[in-house]
Amino acid sequence: MHELSLCGAIADIVTRHAEGRPVQTIHLRIGQLRQIVPDTLVYCWSLFTADTALAGSRIDVEHVPARLACRACGDRRELDAAPVFACPSCAGTDLEVVTGEEFLITSLDLTGA
């Protein structure tokens, strides 16, 4: 369960940027191709932050679908739940991942800010 270690990294970043101000919500953008289970990350956050200055804060996840672009024919498609890395238009496999690899903190909601 690497989500717990991710919570440690998120907490370090959030603590630095909050500069002592209370944190209500951490907004994250997580791509479909990241091997992160958002529900597990949210659960681990509550465990990780218990008895810390971040206790009571919550994680809000924006899911980013994976989109691929075929370099051969230019077709752009969103991946289905069961990804197939071949162009549905020309069957080419020279694909570029356009979105879906994101994992970033986009903003913080701070109390009294």
Biotite code that builds the C-alpha atoms (Angstrom):
import biotite.structure as struc

atoms = struc.array([
    struc.Atom([0.000, 0.000, 0.000], chain_id="A", res_id=1, res_name="MET", atom_name="CA", element="C"),
    struc.Atom([2.172, 2.826, -1.273], chain_id="A", res_id=2, res_name="HIS", atom_name="CA", element="C"),
    struc.Atom([-0.648, 5.318, -0.722], chain_id="A", res_id=3, res_name="GLU", atom_name="CA", element="C"),
    struc.Atom([0.485, 5.637, 2.905], chain_id="A", res_id=4, res_name="LEU", atom_name="CA", element="C"),
    struc.Atom([3.984, 6.720, 1.847], chain_id="A", res_id=5, res_name="SER", atom_name="CA", element="C"),
    struc.Atom([2.425, 9.136, -0.665], chain_id="A", res_id=6, res_name="LEU", atom_name="CA", element="C"),
    struc.Atom([0.523, 10.696, 2.235], chain_id="A", res_id=7, res_name="CYS", atom_name="CA", element="C"),
    struc.Atom([3.853, 11.418, 3.917], chain_id="A", res_id=8, res_name="GLY", atom_name="CA", element="C"),
    struc.Atom([5.133, 13.236, 0.841], chain_id="A", res_id=9, res_name="ALA", atom_name="CA", element="C"),
    struc.Atom([1.863, 15.157, 0.464], chain_id="A", res_id=10, res_name="ILE", atom_name="CA", element="C"),
    struc.Atom([1.933, 16.141, 4.166], chain_id="A", res_id=11, res_name="ALA", atom_name="CA", element="C"),
    struc.Atom([5.488, 17.477, 3.824], chain_id="A", res_id=12, res_name="ASP", atom_name="CA", element="C"),
    struc.Atom([4.564, 19.627, 0.825], chain_id="A", res_id=13, res_name="ILE", atom_name="CA", element="C"),
    struc.Atom([1.313, 20.859, 2.369], chain_id="A", res_id=14, res_name="VAL", atom_name="CA", element="C"),
    struc.Atom([2.964, 21.706, 5.697], chain_id="A", res_id=15, res_name="THR", atom_name="CA", element="C"),
    struc.Atom([5.663, 23.733, 3.930], chain_id="A", res_id=16, res_name="ARG", atom_name="CA", element="C"),
    struc.Atom([3.196, 25.707, 1.823], chain_id="A", res_id=17, res_name="HIS", atom_name="CA", element="C"),
    struc.Atom([0.581, 26.243, 4.547], chain_id="A", res_id=18, res_name="ALA", atom_name="CA", element="C"),
    struc.Atom([3.215, 28.049, 6.648], chain_id="A", res_id=19, res_name="GLU", atom_name="CA", element="C"),
    struc.Atom([1.468, 27.268, 9.930], chain_id="A", res_id=20, res_name="GLY", atom_name="CA", element="C"),
    struc.Atom([-2.052, 28.087, 8.736], chain_id="A", res_id=21, res_name="ARG", atom_name="CA", element="C"),
    struc.Atom([-4.749, 25.437, 9.336], chain_id="A", res_id=22, res_name="PRO", atom_name="CA", element="C"),
    struc.Atom([-5.498, 23.311, 6.265], chain_id="A", res_id=23, res_name="VAL", atom_name="CA", element="C"),
    struc.Atom([-9.052, 22.326, 5.371], chain_id="A", res_id=24, res_name="GLN", atom_name="CA", element="C"),
    struc.Atom([-8.722, 20.645, 1.972], chain_id="A", res_id=25, res_name="THR", atom_name="CA", element="C"),
    struc.Atom([-5.893, 19.457, -0.249], chain_id="A", res_id=26, res_name="ILE", atom_name="CA", element="C"),
    struc.Atom([-6.926, 19.341, -3.911], chain_id="A", res_id=27, res_name="HIS", atom_name="CA", element="C"),
    struc.Atom([-5.145, 16.683, -5.960], chain_id="A", res_id=28, res_name="LEU", atom_name="CA", element="C"),
    struc.Atom([-5.200, 15.816, -9.650], chain_id="A", res_id=29, res_name="ARG", atom_name="CA", element="C"),
    struc.Atom([-4.582, 12.096, -10.255], chain_id="A", res_id=30, res_name="ILE", atom_name="CA", element="C"),
    struc.Atom([-4.332, 10.556, -13.714], chain_id="A", res_id=31, res_name="GLY", atom_name="CA", element="C"),
    struc.Atom([-5.928, 7.249, -14.658], chain_id="A", res_id=32, res_name="GLN", atom_name="CA", element="C"),
    struc.Atom([-2.539, 5.718, -15.484], chain_id="A", res_id=33, res_name="LEU", atom_name="CA", element="C"),
    struc.Atom([-1.077, 6.384, -12.036], chain_id="A", res_id=34, res_name="ARG", atom_name="CA", element="C"),
    struc.Atom([-1.080, 3.309, -9.861], chain_id="A", res_id=35, res_name="GLN", atom_name="CA", element="C"),
    struc.Atom([-2.895, 5.091, -7.069], chain_id="A", res_id=36, res_name="ILE", atom_name="CA", element="C"),
    struc.Atom([-6.249, 4.072, -5.640], chain_id="A", res_id=37, res_name="VAL", atom_name="CA", element="C"),
    struc.Atom([-7.894, 7.405, -4.740], chain_id="A", res_id=38, res_name="PRO", atom_name="CA", element="C"),
    struc.Atom([-10.221, 5.915, -2.104], chain_id="A", res_id=39, res_name="ASP", atom_name="CA", element="C"),
    struc.Atom([-7.260, 4.240, -0.418], chain_id="A", res_id=40, res_name="THR", atom_name="CA", element="C"),
    struc.Atom([-5.286, 7.492, -0.517], chain_id="A", res_id=41, res_name="LEU", atom_name="CA", element="C"),
    struc.Atom([-8.165, 9.366, 1.141], chain_id="A", res_id=42, res_name="VAL", atom_name="CA", element="C"),
    struc.Atom([-8.453, 6.666, 3.827], chain_id="A", res_id=43, res_name="TYR", atom_name="CA", element="C"),
    struc.Atom([-4.691, 6.630, 4.461], chain_id="A", res_id=44, res_name="CYS", atom_name="CA", element="C"),
    struc.Atom([-4.713, 10.422, 4.767], chain_id="A", res_id=45, res_name="TRP", atom_name="CA", element="C"),
    struc.Atom([-7.010, 10.238, 7.787], chain_id="A", res_id=46, res_name="SER", atom_name="CA", element="C"),
    struc.Atom([-4.712, 7.639, 9.399], chain_id="A", res_id=47, res_name="LEU", atom_name="CA", element="C"),
    struc.Atom([-1.513, 9.492, 8.566], chain_id="A", res_id=48, res_name="PHE", atom_name="CA", element="C"),
    struc.Atom([-2.685, 12.901, 9.779], chain_id="A", res_id=49, res_name="THR", atom_name="CA", element="C"),
    struc.Atom([-4.332, 11.766, 13.028], chain_id="A", res_id=50, res_name="ALA", atom_name="CA", element="C"),
    struc.Atom([-2.703, 13.584, 15.950], chain_id="A", res_id=51, res_name="ASP", atom_name="CA", element="C"),
    struc.Atom([-0.870, 16.025, 13.649], chain_id="A", res_id=52, res_name="THR", atom_name="CA", element="C"),
    struc.Atom([-1.440, 19.650, 12.679], chain_id="A", res_id=53, res_name="ALA", atom_name="CA", element="C"),
    struc.Atom([-3.184, 18.307, 9.531], chain_id="A", res_id=54, res_name="LEU", atom_name="CA", element="C"),
    struc.Atom([-5.769, 16.288, 11.485], chain_id="A", res_id=55, res_name="ALA", atom_name="CA", element="C"),
    struc.Atom([-9.266, 17.006, 10.181], chain_id="A", res_id=56, res_name="GLY", atom_name="CA", element="C"),
    struc.Atom([-8.065, 18.100, 6.763], chain_id="A", res_id=57, res_name="SER", atom_name="CA", element="C"),
    struc.Atom([-9.317, 16.168, 3.773], chain_id="A", res_id=58, res_name="ARG", atom_name="CA", element="C"),
    struc.Atom([-8.160, 15.225, 0.318], chain_id="A", res_id=59, res_name="ILE", atom_name="CA", element="C"),
    struc.Atom([-10.287, 16.078, -2.702], chain_id="A", res_id=60, res_name="ASP", atom_name="CA", element="C"),
    struc.Atom([-9.337, 14.099, -5.833], chain_id="A", res_id=61, res_name="VAL", atom_name="CA", element="C"),
    struc.Atom([-9.908, 15.224, -9.402], chain_id="A", res_id=62, res_name="GLU", atom_name="CA", element="C"),
    struc.Atom([-9.710, 12.170, -11.662], chain_id="A", res_id=63, res_name="HIS", atom_name="CA", element="C"),
    struc.Atom([-7.965, 12.764, -14.999], chain_id="A", res_id=64, res_name="VAL", atom_name="CA", element="C"),
    struc.Atom([-8.854, 10.275, -17.745], chain_id="A", res_id=65, res_name="PRO", atom_name="CA", element="C"),
    struc.Atom([-6.085, 8.875, -19.897], chain_id="A", res_id=66, res_name="ALA", atom_name="CA", element="C"),
    struc.Atom([-6.006, 10.193, -23.448], chain_id="A", res_id=67, res_name="ARG", atom_name="CA", element="C"),
    struc.Atom([-3.734, 8.924, -26.187], chain_id="A", res_id=68, res_name="LEU", atom_name="CA", element="C"),
    struc.Atom([-2.741, 10.435, -29.510], chain_id="A", res_id=69, res_name="ALA", atom_name="CA", element="C"),
    struc.Atom([-1.671, 8.234, -32.408], chain_id="A", res_id=70, res_name="CYS", atom_name="CA", element="C"),
    struc.Atom([1.482, 9.581, -34.024], chain_id="A", res_id=71, res_name="ARG", atom_name="CA", element="C"),
    struc.Atom([0.718, 7.681, -37.257], chain_id="A", res_id=72, res_name="ALA", atom_name="CA", element="C"),
    struc.Atom([-2.793, 8.924, -38.032], chain_id="A", res_id=73, res_name="CYS", atom_name="CA", element="C"),
    struc.Atom([-3.360, 11.726, -35.507], chain_id="A", res_id=74, res_name="GLY", atom_name="CA", element="C"),
    struc.Atom([-6.398, 10.085, -33.891], chain_id="A", res_id=75, res_name="ASP", atom_name="CA", element="C"),
    struc.Atom([-6.968, 11.116, -30.252], chain_id="A", res_id=76, res_name="ARG", atom_name="CA", element="C"),
    struc.Atom([-8.970, 8.915, -27.905], chain_id="A", res_id=77, res_name="ARG", atom_name="CA", element="C"),
    struc.Atom([-9.761, 8.511, -24.254], chain_id="A", res_id=78, res_name="GLU", atom_name="CA", element="C"),
    struc.Atom([-8.814, 5.113, -22.865], chain_id="A", res_id=79, res_name="LEU", atom_name="CA", element="C"),
    struc.Atom([-11.541, 2.780, -21.677], chain_id="A", res_id=80, res_name="ASP", atom_name="CA", element="C"),
    struc.Atom([-11.487, 1.181, -18.237], chain_id="A", res_id=81, res_name="ALA", atom_name="CA", element="C"),
    struc.Atom([-9.518, -1.739, -19.730], chain_id="A", res_id=82, res_name="ALA", atom_name="CA", element="C"),
    struc.Atom([-6.756, 0.110, -21.593], chain_id="A", res_id=83, res_name="PRO", atom_name="CA", element="C"),
    struc.Atom([-5.573, -1.104, -24.973], chain_id="A", res_id=84, res_name="VAL", atom_name="CA", element="C"),
    struc.Atom([-2.480, 0.683, -26.223], chain_id="A", res_id=85, res_name="PHE", atom_name="CA", element="C"),
    struc.Atom([-3.232, 0.473, -29.935], chain_id="A", res_id=86, res_name="ALA", atom_name="CA", element="C"),
    struc.Atom([-4.931, 3.067, -32.101], chain_id="A", res_id=87, res_name="CYS", atom_name="CA", element="C"),
    struc.Atom([-8.554, 2.085, -32.806], chain_id="A", res_id=88, res_name="PRO", atom_name="CA", element="C"),
    struc.Atom([-8.403, 3.906, -36.156], chain_id="A", res_id=89, res_name="SER", atom_name="CA", element="C"),
    struc.Atom([-5.236, 2.491, -37.723], chain_id="A", res_id=90, res_name="CYS", atom_name="CA", element="C"),
    struc.Atom([-4.080, -0.180, -35.210], chain_id="A", res_id=91, res_name="ALA", atom_name="CA", element="C"),
    struc.Atom([-0.789, 1.710, -34.809], chain_id="A", res_id=92, res_name="GLY", atom_name="CA", element="C"),
    struc.Atom([1.145, 1.385, -31.576], chain_id="A", res_id=93, res_name="THR", atom_name="CA", element="C"),
    struc.Atom([3.211, 4.578, -31.801], chain_id="A", res_id=94, res_name="ASP", atom_name="CA", element="C"),
    struc.Atom([1.113, 6.424, -29.246], chain_id="A", res_id=95, res_name="LEU", atom_name="CA", element="C"),
    struc.Atom([1.701, 9.469, -27.102], chain_id="A", res_id=96, res_name="GLU", atom_name="CA", element="C"),
    struc.Atom([0.103, 9.767, -23.671], chain_id="A", res_id=97, res_name="VAL", atom_name="CA", element="C"),
    struc.Atom([-1.592, 13.172, -23.699], chain_id="A", res_id=98, res_name="VAL", atom_name="CA", element="C"),
    struc.Atom([-3.202, 13.009, -20.236], chain_id="A", res_id=99, res_name="THR", atom_name="CA", element="C"),
    struc.Atom([-3.507, 10.431, -17.502], chain_id="A", res_id=100, res_name="GLY", atom_name="CA", element="C"),
    struc.Atom([-0.093, 10.490, -15.827], chain_id="A", res_id=101, res_name="GLU", atom_name="CA", element="C"),
    struc.Atom([-0.801, 13.449, -13.528], chain_id="A", res_id=102, res_name="GLU", atom_name="CA", element="C"),
    struc.Atom([-0.208, 13.372, -9.797], chain_id="A", res_id=103, res_name="PHE", atom_name="CA", element="C"),
    struc.Atom([-0.070, 16.843, -8.322], chain_id="A", res_id=104, res_name="LEU", atom_name="CA", element="C"),
    struc.Atom([-1.375, 19.106, -5.626], chain_id="A", res_id=105, res_name="ILE", atom_name="CA", element="C"),
    struc.Atom([-3.363, 21.794, -7.401], chain_id="A", res_id=106, res_name="THR", atom_name="CA", element="C"),
    struc.Atom([-4.425, 23.948, -4.450], chain_id="A", res_id=107, res_name="SER", atom_name="CA", element="C"),
    struc.Atom([-4.997, 24.152, -0.712], chain_id="A", res_id=108, res_name="LEU", atom_name="CA", element="C"),
    struc.Atom([-7.991, 25.486, 1.165], chain_id="A", res_id=109, res_name="ASP", atom_name="CA", element="C"),
    struc.Atom([-6.620, 27.215, 4.258], chain_id="A", res_id=110, res_name="LEU", atom_name="CA", element="C"),
    struc.Atom([-8.569, 28.466, 7.272], chain_id="A", res_id=111, res_name="THR", atom_name="CA", element="C"),
    struc.Atom([-8.093, 32.129, 7.949], chain_id="A", res_id=112, res_name="GLY", atom_name="CA", element="C"),
    struc.Atom([-6.270, 32.679, 4.675], chain_id="A", res_id=113, res_name="ALA", atom_name="CA", element="C"),
])
